[in-house]
Amino acid sequence: MAGEGISGLYIETHNWGKSVSFWKDLGYELDFETDHGSGQLRHPGGGAWIFLAERPSGKALEVHPILLVDDSTTFAAPKAGTIARPFVAQHWDVVEQILHDPDGRDVSIQAPLPEGVQAPQGHSG
């Protein structure tokens, strides 16, 4: 089963406030904010959403696409890629697999939690 296309972008930042302001000035609206320097922005015109996450200064920042699939049990990773991490339940109520594209870049594949699988607890303050 192929993915549904790029649904979102995961973007790390060293400054949550400045980055949110930057994206708002480009027309994005804050959809929700977590209690640990992260949150999601959407553009009212549509397109991929952005999940922005603050990381400590000095840490190399990551950006990767997020693709949604309907069912993790029927998803087949592309032959030209490598599974860096198999599907694992995440605290935001999905299972996530990390693929490496042919150049080694991360691609997040996310699917609904399968029946009977519980999401782990989320971040604490």
Phi and psi in radians as a Rosetta constraint file:
Dihedral C 1 N 2 CA 2 C 2 CIRCULARHARMONIC -1.440 0.35
Dihedral N 2 CA 2 C 2 N 3 CIRCULARHARMONIC 2.811 0.35
Dihedral C 2 N 3 CA 3 C 3 CIRCULARHARMONIC -1.304 0.35
Dihedral N 3 CA 3 C 3 N 4 CIRCULARHARMONIC 3.052 0.35
Dihedral C 3 N 4 CA 4 C 4 CIRCULARHARMONIC -1.649 0.35
Dihedral N 4 CA 4 C 4 N 5 CIRCULARHARMONIC 0.262 0.35
Dihedral C 4 N 5 CA 5 C 5 CIRCULARHARMONIC 1.619 0.35
Dihedral N 5 CA 5 C 5 N 6 CIRCULARHARMONIC 3.057 0.35
Dihedral C 5 N 6 CA 6 C 6 CIRCULARHARMONIC -1.278 0.35
Dihedral N 6 CA 6 C 6 N 7 CIRCULARHARMONIC 2.047 0.35
Dihedral C 6 N 7 CA 7 C 7 CIRCULARHARMONIC -1.630 0.35
Dihedral N 7 CA 7 C 7 N 8 CIRCULARHARMONIC -0.549 0.35
Dihedral C 7 N 8 CA 8 C 8 CIRCULARHARMONIC -2.720 0.35
Dihedral N 8 CA 8 C 8 N 9 CIRCULARHARMONIC 2.983 0.35
Dihedral C 8 N 9 CA 9 C 9 CIRCULARHARMONIC -2.172 0.35
Dihedral N 9 CA 9 C 9 N 10 CIRCULARHARMONIC 2.332 0.35
Dihedral C 9 N 10 CA 10 C 10 CIRCULARHARMONIC -1.670 0.35
Dihedral N 10 CA 10 C 10 N 11 CIRCULARHARMONIC 2.114 0.35
Dihedral C 10 N 11 CA 11 C 11 CIRCULARHARMONIC -2.262 0.35
Dihedral N 11 CA 11 C 11 N 12 CIRCULARHARMONIC 2.157 0.35
Dihedral C 11 N 12 CA 12 C 12 CIRCULARHARMONIC -1.608 0.35
Dihedral N 12 CA 12 C 12 N 13 CIRCULARHARMONIC 2.656 0.35
Dihedral C 12 N 13 CA 13 C 13 CIRCULARHARMONIC -2.483 0.35
Dihedral N 13 CA 13 C 13 N 14 CIRCULARHARMONIC 2.744 0.35
Dihedral C 13 N 14 CA 14 C 14 CIRCULARHARMONIC -1.638 0.35
Dihedral N 14 CA 14 C 14 N 15 CIRCULARHARMONIC -0.183 0.35
Dihedral C 14 N 15 CA 15 C 15 CIRCULARHARMONIC -2.489 0.35
Dihedral N 15 CA 15 C 15 N 16 CIRCULARHARMONIC 1.706 0.35
Dihedral C 15 N 16 CA 16 C 16 CIRCULARHARMONIC -0.940 0.35
Dihedral N 16 CA 16 C 16 N 17 CIRCULARHARMONIC -0.909 0.35
Dihedral C 16 N 17 CA 17 C 17 CIRCULARHARMONIC -1.063 0.35
Dihedral N 17 CA 17 C 17 N 18 CIRCULARHARMONIC -0.821 0.35
Dihedral C 17 N 18 CA 18 C 18 CIRCULARHARMONIC -1.144 0.35
Dihedral N 18 CA 18 C 18 N 19 CIRCULARHARMONIC -0.674 0.35
Dihedral C 18 N 19 CA 19 C 19 CIRCULARHARMONIC -1.189 0.35
Dihedral N 19 CA 19 C 19 N 20 CIRCULARHARMONIC -0.730 0.35
Dihedral C 19 N 20 CA 20 C 20 CIRCULARHARMONIC -1.062 0.35
Dihedral N 20 CA 20 C 20 N 21 CIRCULARHARMONIC -0.771 0.35
Dihedral C 20 N 21 CA 21 C 21 CIRCULARHARMONIC -1.039 0.35
Dihedral N 21 CA 21 C 21 N 22 CIRCULARHARMONIC -0.771 0.35
Dihedral C 21 N 22 CA 22 C 22 CIRCULARHARMONIC -0.974 0.35
Dihedral N 22 CA 22 C 22 N 23 CIRCULARHARMONIC -0.904 0.35
Dihedral C 22 N 23 CA 23 C 23 CIRCULARHARMONIC -1.189 0.35
Dihedral N 23 CA 23 C 23 N 24 CIRCULARHARMONIC -0.615 0.35
Dihedral C 23 N 24 CA 24 C 24 CIRCULARHARMONIC -1.099 0.35
Dihedral N 24 CA 24 C 24 N 25 CIRCULARHARMONIC -0.695 0.35
Dihedral C 24 N 25 CA 25 C 25 CIRCULARHARMONIC -1.130 0.35
Dihedral N 25 CA 25 C 25 N 26 CIRCULARHARMONIC -0.356 0.35
Dihedral C 25 N 26 CA 26 C 26 CIRCULARHARMONIC -1.604 0.35
Dihedral N 26 CA 26 C 26 N 27 CIRCULARHARMONIC 0.134 0.35
Dihedral C 26 N 27 CA 27 C 27 CIRCULARHARMONIC 1.766 0.35
Dihedral N 27 CA 27 C 27 N 28 CIRCULARHARMONIC -0.049 0.35
Dihedral C 27 N 28 CA 28 C 28 CIRCULARHARMONIC -1.348 0.35
Dihedral N 28 CA 28 C 28 N 29 CIRCULARHARMONIC 2.676 0.35
Dihedral C 28 N 29 CA 29 C 29 CIRCULARHARMONIC -2.102 0.35
Dihedral N 29 CA 29 C 29 N 30 CIRCULARHARMONIC 2.469 0.35
Dihedral C 29 N 30 CA 30 C 30 CIRCULARHARMONIC -1.254 0.35
Dihedral N 30 CA 30 C 30 N 31 CIRCULARHARMONIC 2.025 0.35
Dihedral C 30 N 31 CA 31 C 31 CIRCULARHARMONIC -1.402 0.35
Dihedral N 31 CA 31 C 31 N 32 CIRCULARHARMONIC -0.836 0.35
Dihedral C 31 N 32 CA 32 C 32 CIRCULARHARMONIC -2.789 0.35
Dihedral N 32 CA 32 C 32 N 33 CIRCULARHARMONIC 2.736 0.35
Dihedral C 32 N 33 CA 33 C 33 CIRCULARHARMONIC -2.206 0.35
Dihedral N 33 CA 33 C 33 N 34 CIRCULARHARMONIC 2.420 0.35
Dihedral C 33 N 34 CA 34 C 34 CIRCULARHARMONIC -1.525 0.35
Dihedral N 34 CA 34 C 34 N 35 CIRCULARHARMONIC -3.115 0.35
Dihedral C 34 N 35 CA 35 C 35 CIRCULARHARMONIC -1.671 0.35
Dihedral N 35 CA 35 C 35 N 36 CIRCULARHARMONIC 0.285 0.35
Dihedral C 35 N 36 CA 36 C 36 CIRCULARHARMONIC -2.420 0.35
Dihedral N 36 CA 36 C 36 N 37 CIRCULARHARMONIC 0.776 0.35
Dihedral C 36 N 37 CA 37 C 37 CIRCULARHARMONIC 1.171 0.35
Dihedral N 37 CA 37 C 37 N 38 CIRCULARHARMONIC 0.711 0.35
Dihedral C 37 N 38 CA 38 C 38 CIRCULARHARMONIC -2.620 0.35
Dihedral N 38 CA 38 C 38 N 39 CIRCULARHARMONIC 2.881 0.35
Dihedral C 38 N 39 CA 39 C 39 CIRCULARHARMONIC 3.044 0.35
Dihedral N 39 CA 39 C 39 N 40 CIRCULARHARMONIC 3.100 0.35
Dihedral C 39 N 40 CA 40 C 40 CIRCULARHARMONIC -2.061 0.35
Dihedral N 40 CA 40 C 40 N 41 CIRCULARHARMONIC 2.418 0.35
Dihedral C 40 N 41 CA 41 C 41 CIRCULARHARMONIC -2.094 0.35
Dihedral N 41 CA 41 C 41 N 42 CIRCULARHARMONIC 2.538 0.35
Dihedral C 41 N 42 CA 42 C 42 CIRCULARHARMONIC -2.276 0.35
Dihedral N 42 CA 42 C 42 N 43 CIRCULARHARMONIC 2.612 0.35
Dihedral C 42 N 43 CA 43 C 43 CIRCULARHARMONIC -1.701 0.35
Dihedral N 43 CA 43 C 43 N 44 CIRCULARHARMONIC 2.314 0.35
Dihedral C 43 N 44 CA 44 C 44 CIRCULARHARMONIC -1.096 0.35
Dihedral N 44 CA 44 C 44 N 45 CIRCULARHARMONIC -0.328 0.35
Dihedral C 44 N 45 CA 45 C 45 CIRCULARHARMONIC -1.454 0.35
Dihedral N 45 CA 45 C 45 N 46 CIRCULARHARMONIC -0.064 0.35
Dihedral C 45 N 46 CA 46 C 46 CIRCULARHARMONIC 1.753 0.35
Dihedral N 46 CA 46 C 46 N 47 CIRCULARHARMONIC -2.897 0.35
Dihedral C 46 N 47 CA 47 C 47 CIRCULARHARMONIC 1.592 0.35
Dihedral N 47 CA 47 C 47 N 48 CIRCULARHARMONIC -3.030 0.35
Dihedral C 47 N 48 CA 48 C 48 CIRCULARHARMONIC -1.182 0.35
Dihedral N 48 CA 48 C 48 N 49 CIRCULARHARMONIC 2.470 0.35
Dihedral C 48 N 49 CA 49 C 49 CIRCULARHARMONIC -1.460 0.35
Dihedral N 49 CA 49 C 49 N 50 CIRCULARHARMONIC 2.906 0.35
Dihedral C 49 N 50 CA 50 C 50 CIRCULARHARMONIC -2.099 0.35
Dihedral N 50 CA 50 C 50 N 51 CIRCULARHARMONIC 2.235 0.35
Dihedral C 50 N 51 CA 51 C 51 CIRCULARHARMONIC -1.830 0.35
Dihedral N 51 CA 51 C 51 N 52 CIRCULARHARMONIC 1.998 0.35
Dihedral C 51 N 52 CA 52 C 52 CIRCULARHARMONIC -1.807 0.35
Dihedral N 52 CA 52 C 52 N 53 CIRCULARHARMONIC 2.293 0.35
Dihedral C 52 N 53 CA 53 C 53 CIRCULARHARMONIC -2.352 0.35
Dihedral N 53 CA 53 C 53 N 54 CIRCULARHARMONIC 2.176 0.35
Dihedral C 53 N 54 CA 54 C 54 CIRCULARHARMONIC -1.346 0.35
Dihedral N 54 CA 54 C 54 N 55 CIRCULARHARMONIC 2.403 0.35
Dihedral C 54 N 55 CA 55 C 55 CIRCULARHARMONIC -2.234 0.35
Dihedral N 55 CA 55 C 55 N 56 CIRCULARHARMONIC 2.724 0.35
Dihedral C 55 N 56 CA 56 C 56 CIRCULARHARMONIC -1.058 0.35
Dihedral N 56 CA 56 C 56 N 57 CIRCULARHARMONIC 2.588 0.35
Dihedral C 56 N 57 CA 57 C 57 CIRCULARHARMONIC -1.087 0.35
Dihedral N 57 CA 57 C 57 N 58 CIRCULARHARMONIC 2.519 0.35
Dihedral C 57 N 58 CA 58 C 58 CIRCULARHARMONIC 1.657 0.35
Dihedral N 58 CA 58 C 58 N 59 CIRCULARHARMONIC -0.342 0.35
Dihedral C 58 N 59 CA 59 C 59 CIRCULARHARMONIC -1.476 0.35
Dihedral N 59 CA 59 C 59 N 60 CIRCULARHARMONIC 2.339 0.35
Dihedral C 59 N 60 CA 60 C 60 CIRCULARHARMONIC -1.083 0.35
Dihedral N 60 CA 60 C 60 N 61 CIRCULARHARMONIC 2.367 0.35
Dihedral C 60 N 61 CA 61 C 61 CIRCULARHARMONIC -1.569 0.35
Dihedral N 61 CA 61 C 61 N 62 CIRCULARHARMONIC 2.547 0.35
Dihedral C 61 N 62 CA 62 C 62 CIRCULARHARMONIC -1.990 0.35
Dihedral N 62 CA 62 C 62 N 63 CIRCULARHARMONIC 2.638 0.35
Dihedral C 62 N 63 CA 63 C 63 CIRCULARHARMONIC -2.421 0.35
Dihedral N 63 CA 63 C 63 N 64 CIRCULARHARMONIC 2.271 0.35
Dihedral C 63 N 64 CA 64 C 64 CIRCULARHARMONIC -2.642 0.35
Dihedral N 64 CA 64 C 64 N 65 CIRCULARHARMONIC 2.652 0.35
Dihedral C 64 N 65 CA 65 C 65 CIRCULARHARMONIC -1.326 0.35
Dihedral N 65 CA 65 C 65 N 66 CIRCULARHARMONIC 2.701 0.35
Dihedral C 65 N 66 CA 66 C 66 CIRCULARHARMONIC -2.115 0.35
Dihedral N 66 CA 66 C 66 N 67 CIRCULARHARMONIC 2.140 0.35
Dihedral C 66 N 67 CA 67 C 67 CIRCULARHARMONIC -1.973 0.35
Dihedral N 67 CA 67 C 67 N 68 CIRCULARHARMONIC 2.403 0.35
Dihedral C 67 N 68 CA 68 C 68 CIRCULARHARMONIC -1.766 0.35
Dihedral N 68 CA 68 C 68 N 69 CIRCULARHARMONIC 2.459 0.35
Dihedral C 68 N 69 CA 69 C 69 CIRCULARHARMONIC -2.241 0.35
Dihedral N 69 CA 69 C 69 N 70 CIRCULARHARMONIC 2.731 0.35
Dihedral C 69 N 70 CA 70 C 70 CIRCULARHARMONIC -1.299 0.35
Dihedral N 70 CA 70 C 70 N 71 CIRCULARHARMONIC -0.551 0.35
Dihedral C 70 N 71 CA 71 C 71 CIRCULARHARMONIC -2.618 0.35
Dihedral N 71 CA 71 C 71 N 72 CIRCULARHARMONIC 2.034 0.35
Dihedral C 71 N 72 CA 72 C 72 CIRCULARHARMONIC -1.166 0.35
Dihedral N 72 CA 72 C 72 N 73 CIRCULARHARMONIC -0.431 0.35
Dihedral C 72 N 73 CA 73 C 73 CIRCULARHARMONIC -1.362 0.35
Dihedral N 73 CA 73 C 73 N 74 CIRCULARHARMONIC -0.309 0.35
Dihedral C 73 N 74 CA 74 C 74 CIRCULARHARMONIC -1.922 0.35
Dihedral N 74 CA 74 C 74 N 75 CIRCULARHARMONIC -0.024 0.35
Dihedral C 74 N 75 CA 75 C 75 CIRCULARHARMONIC -1.317 0.35
Dihedral N 75 CA 75 C 75 N 76 CIRCULARHARMONIC 2.303 0.35
Dihedral C 75 N 76 CA 76 C 76 CIRCULARHARMONIC -1.990 0.35
Dihedral N 76 CA 76 C 76 N 77 CIRCULARHARMONIC 2.137 0.35
Dihedral C 76 N 77 CA 77 C 77 CIRCULARHARMONIC -1.145 0.35
Dihedral N 77 CA 77 C 77 N 78 CIRCULARHARMONIC 2.542 0.35
Dihedral C 77 N 78 CA 78 C 78 CIRCULARHARMONIC -1.056 0.35
Dihedral N 78 CA 78 C 78 N 79 CIRCULARHARMONIC 2.493 0.35
Dihedral C 78 N 79 CA 79 C 79 CIRCULARHARMONIC -1.115 0.35
Dihedral N 79 CA 79 C 79 N 80 CIRCULARHARMONIC -0.506 0.35
Dihedral C 79 N 80 CA 80 C 80 CIRCULARHARMONIC -1.381 0.35
Dihedral N 80 CA 80 C 80 N 81 CIRCULARHARMONIC -0.134 0.35
Dihedral C 80 N 81 CA 81 C 81 CIRCULARHARMONIC -1.831 0.35
Dihedral N 81 CA 81 C 81 N 82 CIRCULARHARMONIC -3.126 0.35
Dihedral C 81 N 82 CA 82 C 82 CIRCULARHARMONIC -2.300 0.35
Dihedral N 82 CA 82 C 82 N 83 CIRCULARHARMONIC 2.360 0.35
Dihedral C 82 N 83 CA 83 C 83 CIRCULARHARMONIC -1.363 0.35
Dihedral N 83 CA 83 C 83 N 84 CIRCULARHARMONIC 1.952 0.35
Dihedral C 83 N 84 CA 84 C 84 CIRCULARHARMONIC -1.464 0.35
Dihedral N 84 CA 84 C 84 N 85 CIRCULARHARMONIC -0.560 0.35
Dihedral C 84 N 85 CA 85 C 85 CIRCULARHARMONIC -2.631 0.35
Dihedral N 85 CA 85 C 85 N 86 CIRCULARHARMONIC 2.225 0.35
Dihedral C 85 N 86 CA 86 C 86 CIRCULARHARMONIC -1.189 0.35
Dihedral N 86 CA 86 C 86 N 87 CIRCULARHARMONIC 3.024 0.35
Dihedral C 86 N 87 CA 87 C 87 CIRCULARHARMONIC -1.016 0.35
Dihedral N 87 CA 87 C 87 N 88 CIRCULARHARMONIC 2.255 0.35
Dihedral C 87 N 88 CA 88 C 88 CIRCULARHARMONIC -2.363 0.35
Dihedral N 88 CA 88 C 88 N 89 CIRCULARHARMONIC 2.394 0.35
Dihedral C 88 N 89 CA 89 C 89 CIRCULARHARMONIC -1.109 0.35
Dihedral N 89 CA 89 C 89 N 90 CIRCULARHARMONIC 2.376 0.35
Dihedral C 89 N 90 CA 90 C 90 CIRCULARHARMONIC -2.057 0.35
Dihedral N 90 CA 90 C 90 N 91 CIRCULARHARMONIC 2.791 0.35
Dihedral C 90 N 91 CA 91 C 91 CIRCULARHARMONIC -1.213 0.35
Dihedral N 91 CA 91 C 91 N 92 CIRCULARHARMONIC -0.186 0.35
Dihedral C 91 N 92 CA 92 C 92 CIRCULARHARMONIC -1.692 0.35
Dihedral N 92 CA 92 C 92 N 93 CIRCULARHARMONIC 0.462 0.35
Dihedral C 92 N 93 CA 93 C 93 CIRCULARHARMONIC 1.152 0.35
Dihedral N 93 CA 93 C 93 N 94 CIRCULARHARMONIC 0.695 0.35
Dihedral C 93 N 94 CA 94 C 94 CIRCULARHARMONIC -2.412 0.35
Dihedral N 94 CA 94 C 94 N 95 CIRCULARHARMONIC 2.927 0.35
Dihedral C 94 N 95 CA 95 C 95 CIRCULARHARMONIC -1.790 0.35
Dihedral N 95 CA 95 C 95 N 96 CIRCULARHARMONIC 2.493 0.35
Dihedral C 95 N 96 CA 96 C 96 CIRCULARHARMONIC -2.255 0.35
Dihedral N 96 CA 96 C 96 N 97 CIRCULARHARMONIC 2.363 0.35
Dihedral C 96 N 97 CA 97 C 97 CIRCULARHARMONIC -2.006 0.35
Dihedral N 97 CA 97 C 97 N 98 CIRCULARHARMONIC 2.437 0.35
Dihedral C 97 N 98 CA 98 C 98 CIRCULARHARMONIC -1.860 0.35
Dihedral N 98 CA 98 C 98 N 99 CIRCULARHARMONIC 2.123 0.35
Dihedral C 98 N 99 CA 99 C 99 CIRCULARHARMONIC -1.820 0.35
Dihedral N 99 CA 99 C 99 N 100 CIRCULARHARMONIC 2.672 0.35
Dihedral C 99 N 100 CA 100 C 100 CIRCULARHARMONIC -1.876 0.35
Dihedral N 100 CA 100 C 100 N 101 CIRCULARHARMONIC 2.251 0.35
Dihedral C 100 N 101 CA 101 C 101 CIRCULARHARMONIC -1.256 0.35
Dihedral N 101 CA 101 C 101 N 102 CIRCULARHARMONIC 3.089 0.35
Dihedral C 101 N 102 CA 102 C 102 CIRCULARHARMONIC -1.009 0.35
Dihedral N 102 CA 102 C 102 N 103 CIRCULARHARMONIC -0.371 0.35
Dihedral C 102 N 103 CA 103 C 103 CIRCULARHARMONIC -1.691 0.35
Dihedral N 103 CA 103 C 103 N 104 CIRCULARHARMONIC 0.077 0.35
Dihedral C 103 N 104 CA 104 C 104 CIRCULARHARMONIC 1.565 0.35
Dihedral N 104 CA 104 C 104 N 105 CIRCULARHARMONIC 0.098 0.35
Dihedral C 104 N 105 CA 105 C 105 CIRCULARHARMONIC -1.370 0.35
Dihedral N 105 CA 105 C 105 N 106 CIRCULARHARMONIC 2.545 0.35
Dihedral C 105 N 106 CA 106 C 106 CIRCULARHARMONIC -1.276 0.35
Dihedral N 106 CA 106 C 106 N 107 CIRCULARHARMONIC 2.479 0.35
Dihedral C 106 N 107 CA 107 C 107 CIRCULARHARMONIC -2.343 0.35
Dihedral N 107 CA 107 C 107 N 108 CIRCULARHARMONIC 2.179 0.35
Dihedral C 107 N 108 CA 108 C 108 CIRCULARHARMONIC -1.606 0.35
Dihedral N 108 CA 108 C 108 N 109 CIRCULARHARMONIC 2.166 0.35
Dihedral C 108 N 109 CA 109 C 109 CIRCULARHARMONIC -1.892 0.35
Dihedral N 109 CA 109 C 109 N 110 CIRCULARHARMONIC 2.147 0.35
Dihedral C 109 N 110 CA 110 C 110 CIRCULARHARMONIC -2.172 0.35
Dihedral N 110 CA 110 C 110 N 111 CIRCULARHARMONIC 2.451 0.35
Dihedral C 110 N 111 CA 111 C 111 CIRCULARHARMONIC -2.420 0.35
Dihedral N 111 CA 111 C 111 N 112 CIRCULARHARMONIC 2.771 0.35
Dihedral C 111 N 112 CA 112 C 112 CIRCULARHARMONIC -1.019 0.35
Dihedral N 112 CA 112 C 112 N 113 CIRCULARHARMONIC 2.659 0.35
Dihedral C 112 N 113 CA 113 C 113 CIRCULARHARMONIC -1.052 0.35
Dihedral N 113 CA 113 C 113 N 114 CIRCULARHARMONIC 2.266 0.35
Dihedral C 113 N 114 CA 114 C 114 CIRCULARHARMONIC -1.122 0.35
Dihedral N 114 CA 114 C 114 N 115 CIRCULARHARMONIC 2.705 0.35
Dihedral C 114 N 115 CA 115 C 115 CIRCULARHARMONIC -0.967 0.35
Dihedral N 115 CA 115 C 115 N 116 CIRCULARHARMONIC 2.318 0.35
Dihedral C 115 N 116 CA 116 C 116 CIRCULARHARMONIC 1.533 0.35
Dihedral N 116 CA 116 C 116 N 117 CIRCULARHARMONIC -0.117 0.35
Dihedral C 116 N 117 CA 117 C 117 CIRCULARHARMONIC -1.687 0.35
Dihedral N 117 CA 117 C 117 N 118 CIRCULARHARMONIC 2.256 0.35
Dihedral C 117 N 118 CA 118 C 118 CIRCULARHARMONIC -1.711 0.35
Dihedral N 118 CA 118 C 118 N 119 CIRCULARHARMONIC 2.517 0.35
Dihedral C 118 N 119 CA 119 C 119 CIRCULARHARMONIC -1.348 0.35
Dihedral N 119 CA 119 C 119 N 120 CIRCULARHARMONIC 2.456 0.35
Dihedral C 119 N 120 CA 120 C 120 CIRCULARHARMONIC -1.216 0.35
Dihedral N 120 CA 120 C 120 N 121 CIRCULARHARMONIC 2.879 0.35
Dihedral C 120 N 121 CA 121 C 121 CIRCULARHARMONIC -1.101 0.35
Dihedral N 121 CA 121 C 121 N 122 CIRCULARHARMONIC 2.615 0.35
Dihedral C 121 N 122 CA 122 C 122 CIRCULARHARMONIC -1.374 0.35
Dihedral N 122 CA 122 C 122 N 123 CIRCULARHARMONIC -3.010 0.35
Dihedral C 122 N 123 CA 123 C 123 CIRCULARHARMONIC -1.099 0.35
Dihedral N 123 CA 123 C 123 N 124 CIRCULARHARMONIC 2.634 0.35
Dihedral C 123 N 124 CA 124 C 124 CIRCULARHARMONIC -1.866 0.35
Dihedral N 124 CA 124 C 124 N 125 CIRCULARHARMONIC 2.481 0.35
